[in-house]
């Protein structure tokens, strides 16, 4: 266990979820998903997305509670944690959301704001919040328009489209027939609108460690 890892660390929980899934699903299906991750990574999406040192992109987005938020107004007041999740249908996303919920007080205590974005429709995001006991209000990134500007958007490989379309009903969650998703990225943005921390991974089973995000917030607040 490294210095950043504690009993409350997210990584071991994600690894356990992946191991449990490996026991439940056929080897052929698991290989299909592993190959799809490799296909997404091969597009260069991780390298082409916004990185540390880049200027963050502003946007005005609406939350499922009807509030309107302009990102630049938030980061002008203090650091912002900008975190995308794929949808409430994704168990890894739900695990990450619950883990970040536990860090909200620490993030806000450092003078920062946690901003969660998702392509899922506001009513679906509200359901996700309620089922995970979240106090945070997710902002609707309609058809992943902002994710696209950050370079996070990718097309689902053809091999896994049937699962997302027919089994997970992605179109119902997102209100769109586009078979696209954003990376589950996490950024920290300082008061000058510069990205000071970036977690980017094509593997949907990997997420930013909450403790690392909190430390990045503290550094950005200095």
WOCOR-V544496 format. One record per helix or strand. SS is the DSSP state (@ for helix, = for strand). FROM is the first residue (numbers start at 1). LEN is the number of residues. Records with the same first field share a line. If there is no record, write none. Layout:
# WOCOR-V544496
SS=FROM-LEN, FROM-LEN
This chain:
# WOCOR-V544496
@=10-15, 27-16, 45-4, 71-5, 91-11, 104-6, 122-10, 142-8, 158-10, 170-5, 210-12
==55-1, 60-4, 68-3, 80-6, 113-6, 139-2, 153-3, 180-3, 186-4, 194-6
